[in-house]
Amino acid sequence: MSIIDLRSDTVTQPTPGMLAAMHAAPTGDDVYGEDPTVNRLEAEVATRLGFQAALFVPSGTMSNLLALMAHCERGEEYIVGQQAHTYKYEGGGAAVLGSIQPQPLEFQPDGTLDLGQVKAAIKPDDFHFARTRLLALENTMQGKVLPLSYLAQARDFTRVHGLQLHLDGARLYNAAVKLGVPAGEITQYFDSVSVCLSKGLGAPVGSVLCGTQAYIAKARRLRKMVGGGMRQAGILAAAGLYALDHQVQRLAQDHAHAARLAEGLQAQGYTVEPVQTNMVYVHLDARAGAFKEFAAARGVTVTAAPRLRMVTHLGVDAQQIEQVVGVFADFARS
């Protein structure tokens, strides 16, 4: 039985073209700065996203950790969403390893943070409080694309209040494809950006952190500190370069598959949240555990949750989406 895995877009496998690029990649010792393919990836991403410099790291979690630690000193604070990956899903790394205090706020329904609430959360200049240094946003946020007008407002807001602005752009290219703009149109508003290569873009490993030359030099030192220095990493960087050149525009197919999946479930009476990119949220409530087992027996892998997330990616085609719709139909009748 062919398995249809909808848990995340991290489960993709390298394509034949990507594997060929990895096999042919020239390599060197990246800790010495001598891997030509890593250097090319870093330069390419920095240029495309409008930054002076970039740093290739093993994971999005490390990229965000380095970003926060490069912006904030011990005992300082960043403002972030309650459901943001940097706050909720990265093991508390900023607090544990960086001694950085998070100030979480509730997201708005569109994935933004209310800037009025952010303003109220900024601490006074008083030694009783941690210094607020940074506002961290995420795009996409649970599949929702942050409007460019909001990003411009957030940029102006942080300048007025003396904050830095970081973007967890794990799915930056999904947002760019949805908006129909180059990714640099999104990243122009930020002081730093983390972009993941191993989600929708389909590379097996890696994220890239972007910022100024001085900022990336600090992040590079921190990368060594937390064990993120890799040696002949060009094999991995080559996959990222291939993804950027060949697998960005195809994200539109994932979005179309997600929209079709949502449409098929709504037609059966399921409660499905509006879909913008490659994530479908369906409300199964107490039926989630039963559905996971039911689906697994029919070759569909999901993560059991009352608010069930399904993520489309390059490993799922249109025919398989129809199979998943059929599994939900069978479950509704069972």
C-alpha positions in Angstrom: 0.0 0.0 0.0 1.3 3.4 -1.0 1.4 5.7 2.1 0.0 9.2 1.9 1.7 11.2 4.6 -0.1 14.4 5.5 1.6 15.1 8.9 3.9 17.8 7.6 5.8 19.1 4.5 9.0 17.9 6.3 8.4 14.3 5.1 9.4 15.0 1.5 12.1 13.0 -0.2 14.8 14.5 -2.5 13.8 14.4 -6.2 16.2 12.7 -8.7 17.3 16.1 -9.9 18.1 17.2 -6.4 20.0 14.0 -5.7 22.1 14.5 -8.8 22.9 18.0 -7.7 24.0 16.8 -4.3 26.2 14.1 -5.9 27.9 16.6 -8.1 28.4 19.3 -5.4 32.0 20.6 -4.8 32.7 20.6 -1.1 35.1 21.9 1.5 35.3 22.5 5.2 32.5 24.9 6.0 33.7 25.7 9.5 36.8 27.1 7.8 34.5 28.9 5.4 35.9 26.8 2.5 32.8 25.0 1.2 32.1 26.6 -2.2 28.6 25.2 -2.4 27.6 26.5 1.1 29.2 29.8 0.3 27.1 30.0 -2.9 23.9 29.1 -1.1 24.5 31.7 1.5 25.3 34.4 -1.0 22.3 33.4 -3.2 19.8 33.5 -0.4 21.1 36.8 1.0 20.8 38.4 -2.5 17.4 37.0 -3.2 16.0 38.2 0.1 17.8 41.5 0.2 20.3 41.1 3.0 24.0 41.6 3.3 24.8 38.1 4.5 23.4 34.7 5.4 24.3 31.6 7.4 23.5 28.0 6.5 22.4 25.9 9.6 21.1 22.3 10.1 17.5 23.2 11.1 14.9 25.9 11.4 14.9 25.5 15.2 18.7 26.3 15.3 18.2 29.2 12.9 15.6 30.8 15.0 17.6 30.2 18.2 20.6 31.9 16.7 18.4 34.7 15.5 17.0 35.4 18.9 20.4 35.1 20.6 22.0 37.4 18.1 19.4 40.0 18.7 18.9 39.7 22.5 21.4 39.5 25.4 20.8 37.5 28.6 17.9 38.9 30.6 16.3 40.7 27.6 12.9 39.9 26.1 11.2 39.2 22.8 7.5 39.5 22.0 6.0 36.6 20.1 2.7 34.8 19.4 1.4 32.1 21.8 1.3 29.5 19.0 4.5 30.7 17.2 7.0 28.0 16.5 9.8 30.0 18.1 7.9 30.1 21.4 5.9 26.9 21.6 7.7 24.3 19.4 11.4 24.8 19.8 12.0 23.3 23.3 12.2 26.7 25.1 15.7 27.1 23.6 15.7 30.9 23.7 15.0 30.8 27.5 17.1 27.8 28.3 20.2 28.5 26.1 19.9 32.3 25.6 18.4 33.3 28.9 15.9 35.4 26.8 12.5 36.0 28.3 9.6 35.4 25.9 6.5 37.6 26.2 3.8 35.7 24.3 0.6 37.3 23.0 -2.5 35.7 21.4 -2.6 35.7 17.6 -5.3 37.4 15.7 -7.5 35.2 13.4 -5.4 36.2 10.4 -2.1 35.2 12.0 -1.0 38.7 12.9 -0.2 40.1 16.3 -2.2 43.2 17.3 0.3 46.0 17.4 -1.7 47.8 20.1 -1.3 44.7 22.3 2.4 44.5 21.3 2.8 48.2 22.4 1.2 47.5 25.7 3.5 44.5 26.3 6.7 46.5 25.8 8.3 46.9 29.2 9.1 50.4 30.7 12.8 51.4 31.0 12.9 50.2 34.6 15.3 47.8 36.3 12.4 45.7 37.6 11.7 44.5 34.0 13.5 42.7 31.3 14.4 45.0 28.4 12.2 44.4 25.4 14.4 44.1 22.3 12.6 42.2 19.6 9.3 41.4 17.9 9.2 38.0 16.2 6.6 37.2 13.5 5.9 34.0 11.6 4.9 33.7 7.9 3.0 31.6 7.0 1.3 31.3 10.4 -0.6 28.0 10.5 -1.0 28.4 6.7 -2.1 32.0 6.8 -0.2 34.6 4.9 0.6 37.9 6.6 -0.5 40.9 4.5 2.3 43.1 3.1 0.5 46.1 4.5 0.7 44.6 8.0 4.4 43.9 7.6 5.0 47.5 6.6 3.1 48.6 9.7 5.1 46.3 11.9 8.3 47.6 10.5 7.3 51.2 11.2 6.1 50.2 14.7 9.4 48.6 15.6 11.4 51.6 14.4 9.3 53.9 16.5 9.6 51.7 19.6 13.3 50.8 19.2 12.8 47.1 18.5 14.3 44.7 16.0 12.0 42.7 13.8 12.6 39.0 13.1 10.7 36.7 10.7 10.4 33.0 11.2 10.0 32.4 7.5 9.8 28.6 7.7 7.3 28.7 4.9 8.3 32.1 3.4 8.1 30.8 -0.1 4.5 29.5 0.3 3.6 33.0 1.3 5.4 34.5 -1.6 3.8 32.2 -4.1 0.4 32.8 -2.6 0.9 36.6 -2.9 2.4 36.3 -6.3 5.5 38.3 -5.3 9.2 37.6 -5.0 10.1 36.5 -1.5 12.2 39.7 -1.1 9.0 41.7 -1.2 8.1 40.1 2.1 11.6 40.1 3.7 12.3 43.7 3.0 10.6 44.7 6.2 12.7 42.6 8.6 16.0 42.9 10.3 16.5 39.2 10.2 14.8 36.3 8.5 15.0 32.5 8.9 14.0 30.5 5.8 13.6 26.7 5.8 14.7 24.6 2.9 13.4 21.3 4.2 9.7 22.0 4.2 7.8 22.9 1.1 10.9 23.4 -0.9 11.7 19.7 -0.4 15.4 19.8 0.6 16.4 17.0 3.1 18.1 19.3 5.6 18.7 22.9 6.4 17.7 26.5 7.0 19.3 29.9 6.2 19.4 32.9 8.5 19.8 36.3 6.9 20.8 39.7 8.3 23.6 42.3 8.2 27.3 41.3 8.0 27.8 42.0 11.7 24.6 40.2 12.8 25.5 37.1 10.8 29.1 37.2 12.1 27.6 37.0 15.6 25.2 34.2 14.6 28.1 32.3 13.1 30.0 32.4 16.4 26.8 31.2 18.2 26.3 28.4 15.7 29.7 27.0 16.6 28.8 27.4 20.3 25.6 25.3 20.0 27.3 22.6 17.8 25.9 23.7 14.4 29.2 23.9 12.6 29.2 21.4 9.7 32.1 20.3 7.6 31.6 19.2 4.0 28.1 20.6 4.1 28.0 21.4 0.4 26.2 18.2 -0.2 23.3 19.5 1.7 23.6 23.1 0.5 23.4 21.8 -3.1 19.9 20.5 -2.3 18.9 23.9 -1.1 20.2 25.6 -4.3 18.4 23.0 -6.4 15.2 23.7 -4.4 15.4 27.4 -4.9 15.9 27.1 -8.6 13.4 24.3 -9.4 10.8 23.9 -6.6 9.5 27.3 -5.6 6.7 27.8 -8.2 5.5 24.3 -7.8 4.3 25.2 -4.3 1.2 26.5 -6.1 0.3 22.9 -6.8 0.4 22.1 -3.1 -1.9 25.1 -2.5 -4.3 23.8 -5.1 -4.3 20.3 -3.6 -5.0 21.8 -0.1 -7.9 23.8 -1.5 -9.3 20.7 -3.2 -9.0 18.6 0.0 -10.8 21.3 2.0 -13.5 21.5 -0.7 -14.0 17.8 -0.6 -14.3 17.6 3.2 -16.7 20.6 3.3 -18.9 18.9 0.8 -19.2 16.0 3.3 -20.2 18.2 6.2 -16.9 18.5 7.9 -15.9 21.8 9.6 -12.9 23.1 7.7 -11.1 26.4 8.2 -10.4 28.6 5.2 -7.3 27.5 3.2 -4.7 29.9 1.9 -1.6 27.8 1.3 -0.7 24.2 1.9 -2.4 23.6 5.3 -5.9 22.2 5.9 -7.4 22.3 9.4 -10.4 20.2 9.9 -12.3 20.0 13.3 -12.8 16.4 14.3 -13.0 17.0 18.1 -13.4 13.7 20.0 -13.2 11.7 16.8 -9.6 12.5 16.1 -8.0 9.4 17.6 -10.5 7.1 15.9 -9.9 8.8 12.5 -6.1 8.5 12.8 -6.5 4.7 13.2 -9.1 4.5 10.5 -7.0 6.5 8.1 -3.8 4.5 8.9 -5.5 1.3 7.9 -6.2 2.8 4.5 -2.7 4.2 3.9 -3.2 7.8 5.1 -0.9 9.1 7.9 -2.1 12.0 10.0 -1.4 13.3 13.5 -4.4 12.9 15.8 -5.7 16.2 17.1 -9.2 17.6 17.6 -8.2 20.4 15.3 -6.5 18.2 12.7 -3.8 19.7 10.5 -3.0 18.2 7.1 -0.2 19.5 5.1 0.2 19.0 1.3 3.6 18.8 -0.3 5.5 17.5 -3.3 5.1 13.9 -2.1 1.3 14.1 -2.6 -0.4 14.3 -6.0 -3.9 15.1 -7.1 -5.0 11.5 -7.3 -3.9 10.9 -3.7 -5.9 13.9 -2.6 -9.0 12.3 -4.0 -8.1 9.1 -2.1 -7.9 11.1 1.2 -11.3 12.7 0.4 -12.6 9.2 0.0 -11.2 8.1 3.3 -13.0 10.9 5.1 -16.2 10.0 3.3 -15.8 6.4 4.4 -15.1 7.5 8.0 -18.2 9.7 8.0 -20.3 6.6 7.0 -18.6 4.2 9.5 
